[in-house]
C-alpha cells in the first residue's frame, strides 16, 4: 500500500522484503530516502539501519513501523535514522515527513 501511495505521489519506489535484499539495494546507492519497517523475515530494520550506516552516512532513513516502544524509537535514532513514525499515521503526515527528509538531503 505504501509503495502505491508513494508512486501516486510522484516517488520512484523500490522495495525489499528482507534485510539482505534491503542492504544489497542500499549499497547500490542512488536513493533519496530509505524507509524502514521494524521487522523483516531475516532480521530487524534496526540491524539494517546500522548496516547501511556503516557505509552510507548521507541517505536519510525514516522508520515507518508499528513498533511503539520508546526504547525502539531511541535505538533507531541512535543508529542513524532521521525520523520515526508509528503506524498508523495519516497519509499527509507520512508524505510530509518523507518530503521534508528528501528536501533536506538535496
VOGU-3710 file (C-alpha; in Angstrom, 3 decimals, decimal comma):
1> xxxxxxxxxx> 0,000/0,000/0,000  2,807/2,425/0,836  4,519/1,603/-2,462  1,357/2,503/-4,388  0,780/5,653/-2,331  4,311/6,904/-2,865  4,207/6,036/-6,554  0,990/8,016/-6,947  2,695/10,917/-5,171  5,476/11,011/-7,754
11> xxxxxxxxxx> 8,145/8,990/-5,978  10,021/6,160/-7,661  9,894/3,252/-5,225  11,910/0,078/-4,815  11,125/-2,347/-2,030  12,851/-5,179/-0,231  11,194/-7,898/1,806  14,217/-8,835/3,893  17,353/-7,341/5,419  19,774/-8,930/2,961
21> xxxxxxxxxx> 17,890/-7,606/-0,072  17,490/-4,206/1,554  21,206/-3,992/2,281  22,102/-5,048/-1,263  19,833/-2,348/-2,705  21,093/0,290/-0,276  24,695/-0,487/-1,246  23,822/0,169/-4,900  23,136/3,740/-3,821  21,273/6,473/-5,600
31> xxxxxxxxxx> 18,387/6,698/-3,125  16,954/9,961/-1,836  15,451/8,219/1,199  15,305/4,787/2,805  12,012/3,896/4,504  12,314/1,045/7,011  9,881/-1,099/8,942  10,924/-2,772/12,183  10,528/-6,446/11,366  11,805/-8,489/8,455
41> xxxxxxxxxx> 11,880/-12,251/7,963  15,662/-12,338/8,419  16,249/-9,601/10,980  15,176/-6,146/12,048  15,064/-2,731/10,494  17,353/-1,626/13,305  20,007/-4,105/12,164  19,536/-2,954/8,581  19,824/0,698/9,596  23,124/0,001/11,372
51> xxxxxxxxxx> 24,476/-1,925/8,400  23,508/0,846/5,993  25,103/3,469/8,234  28,374/1,529/8,240  28,861/2,533/4,597  26,357/5,354/3,961  26,120/8,260/6,380  24,224/10,538/3,984  20,987/8,943/2,764  18,119/9,866/5,094
61> xxxxxxxxxx> 16,468/6,912/6,856  12,899/7,045/8,133  11,328/4,261/10,183  7,631/3,712/9,467  6,609/0,979/11,840  4,079/-0,366/14,290  6,808/-0,747/16,934  5,656/1,684/19,636  8,290/1,020/22,291  10,166/4,203/23,281
71> xxxxxxxxxx> 13,415/2,240/23,570  12,996/1,028/19,983  12,494/4,591/18,802  15,594/5,764/20,659  17,627/2,851/19,273  16,543/3,673/15,717  17,519/7,326/16,043  20,785/6,403/17,762  21,545/4,015/14,906  21,343/6,797/12,354
81> xxxxxxxxxx> 17,690/7,218/11,395  16,474/10,777/10,944  12,864/10,019/11,779  10,458/7,517/13,305  6,744/7,346/12,518  4,410/4,936/14,286  1,740/3,207/12,190  -0,963/4,027/11,583  -0,224/7,602/10,611  -2,220/9,910/8,383
91> xxxxxxxxxx> -1,176/9,776/4,735  -0,462/13,512/4,775  1,848/13,116/7,767  3,785/10,316/6,076  4,154/12,315/2,860  5,168/15,428/4,794  7,868/13,530/6,708  9,212/11,977/3,514  9,149/15,280/1,645  10,949/17,047/4,480
101> xxxxxx> 13,744/14,486/4,589  14,164/14,365/0,827  14,327/18,183/0,631  16,873/18,308/3,456  19,097/15,946/1,520  19,046/17,917/-1,746
//
